[in-house]
Amino acid sequence: MTALAGSLLSRFVRLALVLAAVAVLAFALLKLSPIDPVDAYLGADIARVGPEQRALIAEKWGLDAPPYVQFGTWAGTVLGGDLGFSMTYNAPVAEVLASRFAASLPLMGLAWLLSGVLGFGLGVLAGAFPGSWLDRVIRFYAFVLAATPTFWLAIVLLIVFSVGLRWTPVCCAGPIGVLPQDVTPWQRLHHLMLPLVALTVLGVAQIALHTRAKMVEIMQSDYAIYARAQGASELEVALRHGARNAALPAITVLFASLGELFGGSVLAEQVFAYPGLGNATVEAGLRGDVPLLLALALFLTLFVVTGNMIADLLYSRLDPRMAGVVVK
């Protein structure tokens, strides 16, 4: 077995163990939750439903069995390729995940990409000229927004641009009353703009601060001093020597922020009523939708772990010295 094959096998085994641990922990937390799935499903009709009907509903969903039996049944169906049925959306969990992920992918993908590019660029500029007015402005921006809650910024943007100026829609992923297949690309972009700004602006801060710290260290290194002695300007040293070496920690932070990006999207999608994975997570939590919540937990885990694996592969491209480390 080659080193690469052994590395891939080791990664897949660790991924399977992490997914199993997340599933057990998420199921235990759901069972400790005070929300009763049957009561949440009935909602306002709970007073009209008798004990016999409640028992039938619980039996249909398998909620009358002991917890370990419920988990075993769910795990068996998942291993067989069936994620279960969502009581919240009255549809298979796989269909709910597919439709909601299709809505969240443009939002989270663009926010992740833009925050990475802007954060890295601002960090390089701030670190190239430490102590300058440009550095102070970028640090002030990063420190303020790093402490800003996502939902608060989303509400402010909504009040200013949607309610006050009326430049952007108030909610949703398309005009109200229009079928999803009839929504034009421009209308989708118009509704996507405000939640995208909220997630991007907040994501820039952390990457910019980490990149700046690395750039300050690089600009004081021996090879930077040697480049200056050869007549290179500060900007040339920053672009030719600093940016490449600062890319590794920036990539680490960028891929490590995937989980935080999903957490931010949960809050942003609630404020803007955007029908993505974050909104589905809140709805499933309020209704005690066990199959959907467990599928979301596994999906998020797989999403973050895959991102970290991609980051490891990119390390060897940016720095060949890391090639022997990454495959281990």
C-alpha positions in Angstrom: 0.0 0.0 0.0 1.4 3.4 -1.0 1.7 6.3 1.4 -1.1 8.2 -0.4 -3.5 5.2 -0.3 -2.7 4.7 3.4 -3.3 8.3 4.1 -6.6 8.3 2.3 -7.7 5.1 4.1 -6.7 6.6 7.5 -8.7 9.8 6.7 -11.8 7.8 5.7 -11.6 5.7 8.9 -11.3 8.9 11.1 -14.1 10.5 9.1 -16.4 7.5 9.8 -15.5 7.6 13.5 -16.2 11.3 13.7 -19.6 10.9 11.9 -20.5 8.1 14.3 -19.6 10.1 17.4 -21.5 13.2 16.1 -24.6 11.0 15.4 -24.5 9.5 18.9 -24.0 12.9 20.6 -26.6 14.7 18.5 -29.2 12.0 19.2 -28.5 12.1 22.9 -28.9 15.9 23.0 -32.2 15.6 21.0 -33.5 13.1 23.5 -32.6 15.4 26.4 -34.4 18.3 24.7 -37.6 19.5 26.4 -39.4 19.7 23.0 -41.8 16.8 22.4 -41.9 16.0 18.6 -45.6 15.0 18.7 -46.6 18.2 20.5 -44.5 20.3 18.2 -46.1 18.6 15.2 -49.6 19.1 16.4 -49.1 22.7 17.3 -52.3 24.6 17.8 -54.3 21.4 17.3 -52.8 19.7 20.4 -56.0 20.3 22.5 -58.2 18.5 19.9 -56.1 15.3 19.8 -56.7 12.6 22.3 -54.2 10.2 23.9 -55.1 7.4 21.4 -54.3 9.6 18.4 -51.1 10.8 20.0 -50.1 7.2 20.6 -50.8 6.4 17.0 -48.6 9.3 15.8 -45.8 8.3 18.1 -46.0 4.7 16.9 -46.0 5.7 13.2 -42.8 7.7 13.8 -41.2 5.0 16.0 -41.2 7.4 19.0 -42.8 4.8 21.3 -39.7 2.6 21.2 -36.8 2.9 23.7 -34.1 5.4 22.7 -31.5 2.8 21.8 -34.0 1.1 19.5 -34.8 4.4 17.8 -31.2 5.1 17.2 -30.5 1.6 15.9 -33.4 1.8 13.5 -32.3 5.3 12.3 -28.7 4.2 11.9 -29.8 1.1 9.9 -31.8 3.1 7.5 -29.0 5.6 7.1 -26.5 2.9 6.3 -29.0 1.6 3.8 -29.0 5.0 2.0 -32.3 6.3 3.5 -32.0 9.4 5.6 -35.6 9.1 6.9 -38.7 11.3 6.6 -39.0 14.9 7.8 -42.1 15.5 9.8 -41.5 19.3 9.5 -41.6 19.5 5.7 -43.6 16.2 5.2 -41.0 15.1 2.7 -38.0 12.7 2.6 -35.0 14.2 4.4 -32.8 13.7 1.3 -35.1 15.9 -0.7 -35.2 18.6 2.0 -31.4 18.7 2.2 -31.0 18.8 -1.6 -33.5 21.7 -2.0 -32.2 23.7 1.0 -28.5 23.1 0.1 -29.2 24.4 -3.4 -30.6 27.6 -1.9 -27.7 28.0 0.6 -24.9 27.1 -1.7 -24.8 30.4 -3.5 -25.1 32.4 -0.3 -22.5 30.5 1.7 -20.2 29.8 -1.2 -20.0 33.4 -2.3 -19.7 34.7 1.3 -16.9 32.2 1.9 -15.0 33.1 -1.2 -15.4 36.9 -0.9 -14.5 36.9 2.8 -11.4 34.9 2.0 -10.2 37.2 -0.9 -11.1 40.5 0.9 -9.7 39.3 4.3 -6.4 38.1 2.8 -6.0 41.3 0.7 -6.7 43.6 3.7 -4.4 41.5 5.9 -1.5 41.8 3.4 -1.9 45.5 3.2 -2.2 46.0 6.9 0.9 43.8 7.6 2.9 45.4 4.9 2.6 48.8 6.5 2.3 48.2 10.3 1.5 51.3 12.3 0.3 53.3 9.3 -3.1 54.9 9.0 -4.1 52.1 6.6 -3.1 49.5 9.2 -5.0 51.3 11.9 -8.2 51.6 9.8 -8.1 47.9 8.8 -7.5 46.8 12.4 -10.3 49.0 13.7 -12.7 47.5 11.1 -11.6 44.0 11.9 -11.8 44.3 15.7 -15.2 46.0 15.6 -16.8 43.5 13.2 -15.1 40.5 15.0 -17.2 41.4 18.0 -20.4 42.1 16.1 -23.2 39.5 16.3 -24.4 38.2 12.9 -28.1 38.7 13.7 -27.5 42.3 14.9 -25.7 43.3 11.7 -28.4 41.5 9.6 -31.1 43.5 11.4 -29.3 46.8 10.9 -28.8 46.0 7.2 -32.5 45.1 6.9 -33.6 48.3 8.6 -31.4 50.5 6.5 -31.5 49.1 3.0 -34.8 47.2 3.0 -37.1 49.3 5.2 -35.4 52.7 5.0 -34.0 53.0 1.5 -36.1 50.2 0.0 -33.2 49.1 -2.2 -33.4 45.5 -1.3 -36.2 43.0 -0.6 -37.3 42.4 3.0 -37.2 38.6 2.8 -37.1 35.3 1.0 -35.1 34.0 -2.0 -37.5 35.3 -4.6 -40.6 37.6 -4.9 -43.5 36.5 -2.8 -46.1 34.7 -4.8 -43.8 33.7 -7.6 -43.0 30.0 -8.1 -39.3 29.0 -7.6 -39.0 27.9 -11.3 -40.3 31.3 -12.5 -37.8 33.4 -10.5 -35.3 35.1 -12.7 -31.5 35.1 -12.0 -31.6 38.9 -11.4 -34.4 38.4 -8.8 -32.4 35.7 -7.1 -29.4 37.9 -6.9 -31.4 40.8 -5.7 -32.8 38.7 -2.8 -29.3 37.2 -2.1 -27.5 40.5 -1.9 -28.3 41.6 1.7 -27.6 38.2 3.4 -24.5 37.9 1.3 -23.2 41.2 2.5 -24.0 40.3 6.2 -22.0 37.1 6.0 -19.1 38.4 3.9 -18.5 41.5 6.1 -18.3 39.5 9.2 -16.1 36.8 7.7 -13.4 39.2 6.5 -12.4 40.3 10.0 -10.9 37.0 11.3 -8.9 36.2 8.1 -7.6 39.8 7.9 -6.3 39.8 11.5 -4.5 36.4 11.1 -3.0 37.4 7.8 -1.8 40.7 9.2 -0.1 39.0 12.1 1.8 36.7 9.7 2.7 39.5 7.4 4.2 41.6 10.2 6.4 38.6 11.1 7.4 38.1 7.4 8.2 41.8 6.8 10.8 41.6 9.7 12.4 38.3 8.4 15.9 38.1 7.0 14.8 37.5 3.4 12.6 40.6 3.5 15.5 42.6 4.8 17.7 41.2 2.0 15.1 42.0 -0.6 15.0 45.6 0.7 18.8 45.8 0.4 18.5 44.9 -3.2 16.3 47.9 -3.8 12.8 46.3 -3.5 10.0 48.6 -2.2 7.8 47.6 0.8 5.0 46.8 -1.6 7.2 44.6 -3.7 8.4 42.7 -0.7 4.9 42.3 0.6 3.6 40.9 -2.8 6.6 38.8 -3.8 7.6 37.4 -0.5 4.9 38.1 2.1 1.7 37.1 0.3 2.9 33.6 -0.6 4.1 32.8 2.9 1.0 34.3 4.5 -1.3 32.3 2.3 -0.9 29.1 4.4 -2.3 30.4 7.7 -4.9 32.3 5.7 -6.1 29.1 4.0 -6.1 27.3 7.4 -8.4 30.0 8.9 -10.5 30.1 5.8 -11.3 26.4 5.7 -11.6 26.3 9.5 -14.3 29.0 9.3 -16.7 26.7 7.4 -18.4 25.7 10.6 -18.7 29.4 11.7 -20.0 30.3 8.3 -22.8 27.8 8.7 -23.6 29.1 12.2 -23.7 32.6 10.8 -25.9 31.6 8.0 -28.4 30.1 10.5 -28.8 33.6 12.1 -28.7 35.5 8.8 -31.3 33.2 7.1 -33.6 33.6 10.1 -33.5 37.4 9.9 -34.0 37.5 6.1 -36.4 34.5 6.0 -34.0 32.9 3.5 -35.1 29.3 2.8 -31.7 27.6 3.2 -30.0 25.0 5.4 -29.8 27.5 8.3 -33.6 28.2 8.3 -34.3 24.4 8.0 -32.1 23.8 11.0 -34.0 26.2 13.2 -37.4 24.8 12.0 -36.3 21.3 12.7 -35.0 22.2 16.1 -38.2 23.9 17.1 -40.3 21.0 15.9 -38.1 18.2 17.3 -37.6 16.8 13.8 -35.0 14.1 14.8 -34.3 12.6 11.3 -33.7 16.0 9.8 -31.6 17.4 12.6 -29.4 14.3 12.7 -29.0 14.5 8.9 -28.1 18.2 9.2 -25.5 17.4 11.9 -23.9 14.7 9.8 -24.0 16.9 6.7 -22.3 19.8 8.5 -19.6 17.5 9.9 -18.9 16.1 6.5 -18.8 19.6 5.1 -16.2 20.8 7.5 -14.0 17.7 7.4 -14.0 17.8 3.6 -13.0 21.4 3.7 -10.1 20.7 6.0 -9.0 17.8 3.7 -9.0 20.2 0.7 -6.9 22.6 2.7 -4.3 19.9 3.4 -4.1 19.2 -0.3 -3.7 22.9 -1.1 -0.8 23.1 1.4 1.5 21.0 -0.8 0.7 23.2 -3.8 1.5 26.5 -2.1 4.5 25.1 -0.1 6.2 22.0 -1.5 7.9 21.5 1.9 4.5 20.5 3.3 4.0 17.7 0.8 5.7 15.1 3.0 3.7 16.3 6.0 0.2 16.4 4.5 0.1 12.8 3.4 0.8 11.4 6.8 
